[in-house]
Amino acid sequence: MPTHLPGAGGDRPLDEPGVSARVDSVNGGFLLSGLFHGLGGEPGRVEVGTGDGKATAKVLVLAGSPGWGVWYTSPPLPEKNVRMLLDAGSHERIVTVYDASGKIAARSDSTW
């Protein structure tokens, strides 16, 4: 497993809390996904700001590989609101990972 996560701002060590995000076009809609890493345990939940509110993502972690995993969501938005998603301000398009107690474990430092 790599020890650094490549990113727009350089490499970030995987043992430091962080989360990445990307958006992909899928069958007339879109899929938001990313990687979280450096957590002390499994996340309680992952929320994604969409410019039209927040979407709760599904999380996948592998047994025997604590502290990292992937998240994904395909929030239902009417076609007219997809543009709002892509044009939303940077403060609205943030991914937040919460730990089991509800505290913020990691937050994206840049938008997708």
Steps between C-alpha positions, in 0.01 A plus 500: 500500500633849419616724784388825333183610326572711191292815484477842344696652787774236507531171678320448829607216735230236532541484877373862529121542492375609161237444235500533122206562267413470132191527282428276201218506245302174507195415282342846499590564863817520702698307759695667779774286653831514680747351744533570872814416697685547826203439729538340841215261423205455268301812410153557638383667180613708202307808386544677167393859438323520163407867476139386549551367850692200627505139389600211725745270325536124520830385648712195419780385731699179471547262791859507621569844350398749769506875452416528130232414247284645227174693494246552220159653436279585208268761646171533316481843343271618225693569179456877546679476838809318370634835374445642850709212638789577267474877549462487880746704702800325647358531853201289387689214332685358797531134601494436876583169671359455850620248756268266692441765770389760242816713510671612179783258419599647161379772265599570143723805471403561138191441296449252220 
